[in-house]
């Protein structure tokens, strides 16, 4: 028994060997955190770095509308086609756009003549215009509107408004473009 005791290392030798092994192999150990080790509600938006999450990191249908910045979204192609790819404008008699969809600019070029430019090509579309007030007032009486493609720009529509005698006159109108 005494002979076996002589072969056993002393406690000081054990500590020295552990220190030697640690110094040769490195003392850094990684802490691995998994989804199972995180309690619900403990990770907040402050804990997540900007642009560090991708679509694969988020469970399907787990984000609601409040979590998405809507201004960063574009038009869904299927929705664009389902809506008839319609562009429209409501313009007052002085040539100012009151409201509309995909309107880039509106201009009154002369008395009773206007041009409406949209954000995309409308050359192969149908144009529909009607005299109409931009507010909730009654529609204008004795007014005519004609439309055509704007020859100088594929994104534009030319509009001419007239009184009942056929003379050009400034009138408010509603324009619908269907592609």
SVG drawing of the C-alpha trace seen along z (x, -y; Angstrom):
<svg xmlns="http://www.w3.org/2000/svg" viewBox="-75 -80 82 82">
<polyline fill="none" stroke="black" stroke-width="0.4" points="0.0,0.0 2.8,-2.4 4.2,-1.7 1.0,-2.8 0.8,-5.9 4.3,-6.9 3.0,-6.8 0.0,-9.0 0.7,-12.7 0.4,-15.2 -2.5,-17.7 -0.1,-20.5 1.0,-18.4 -2.6,-17.9 -3.3,-21.7 0.0,-22.4 -1.0,-19.9 -4.4,-21.4 -2.9,-24.9 -0.4,-23.6 -3.1,-22.0 -5.3,-25.2 -2.5,-27.4 -1.6,-25.3 -5.2,-24.8 -6.5,-28.3 -8.8,-29.4 -11.7,-30.8 -14.9,-28.9 -18.0,-29.9 -21.4,-30.2 -24.0,-28.7 -27.5,-30.2 -30.3,-28.4 -34.0,-29.3 -34.9,-26.9 -32.7,-28.6 -34.4,-32.0 -37.5,-32.7 -40.4,-34.3 -40.4,-38.1 -36.9,-38.5 -35.4,-39.6 -36.5,-43.0 -35.9,-45.2 -33.0,-46.9 -31.3,-43.5 -31.4,-42.9 -28.9,-44.7 -30.1,-46.6 -30.5,-44.3 -29.3,-41.2 -32.5,-39.2 -33.6,-37.8 -36.9,-36.2 -35.5,-32.8 -35.0,-33.9 -38.6,-34.7 -41.4,-32.2 -43.9,-32.3 -46.9,-34.6 -45.5,-35.8 -45.0,-39.4 -48.1,-41.7 -48.8,-44.8 -47.5,-47.0 -44.0,-45.5 -43.7,-46.4 -42.8,-49.9 -45.5,-50.2 -43.8,-53.0 -40.9,-50.6 -43.3,-48.2 -43.9,-48.3 -47.0,-47.2 -47.6,-43.5 -47.6,-42.6 -50.7,-40.5 -52.6,-43.2 -51.5,-45.8 -53.0,-43.6 -56.1,-42.8 -56.8,-46.5 -56.8,-46.9 -53.4,-48.8 -55.5,-51.9 -54.0,-55.4 -56.1,-58.4 -56.0,-62.1 -58.4,-64.7 -57.4,-68.2 -58.8,-71.6 -59.4,-74.2 -56.0,-75.9 -54.1,-72.7 -53.2,-71.6 -53.5,-67.9 -55.9,-67.6 -55.5,-63.9 -54.6,-60.8 -52.7,-57.6 -49.2,-57.3 -49.4,-61.0 -45.9,-62.4 -47.0,-65.9 -49.9,-68.0 -49.7,-71.2 -52.1,-73.6 -50.4,-74.4 -52.9,-77.0 -56.6,-77.8 -58.5,-74.6 -55.4,-72.4 -53.7,-70.2 -51.2,-67.4 -51.0,-64.8 -47.8,-62.7 -47.9,-59.4 -45.1,-57.4 -45.1,-54.8 -45.8,-54.3 -49.5,-54.8 -49.3,-54.9 -51.1,-51.6 -53.8,-52.3 -57.4,-53.6 -58.1,-57.1 -61.4,-58.2 -62.1,-61.8 -65.2,-63.6 -65.8,-67.1 -66.1,-67.1 -65.5,-69.3 -62.6,-68.3 -64.8,-68.9 -68.2,-67.6 -69.9,-70.4 -72.3,-69.6 -70.7,-68.7 -70.1,-71.5 -72.8,-72.0 -72.2,-72.6 -68.7,-71.2 -66.9,-68.9 -63.6,-66.9 -61.5,-65.2 -58.4,-63.0 -55.6,-61.6 -52.1,-60.3 -49.5,-63.0 -47.3,-62.8 -44.1,-64.1 -44.1,-61.6 -45.2,-58.0 -46.1,-58.6 -48.6,-61.4 -52.2,-62.1 -53.3,-65.3 -56.7,-66.7 -58.8,-69.5 -61.7,-71.0 -64.4,-73.1 -67.7,-75.0 -70.9,-73.9 -70.2,-76.0 -67.0,-74.0 -64.7,-76.8 -61.7,-75.9 -62.3,-76.9 -60.6,-76.0 -62.6,-73.3 -61.9,-70.8 -61.9,-67.2 -61.4,-63.5 -59.1,-61.3 -58.9,-57.5 -56.3,-55.5 -56.8,-51.7 -54.1,-49.5"/>
</svg>
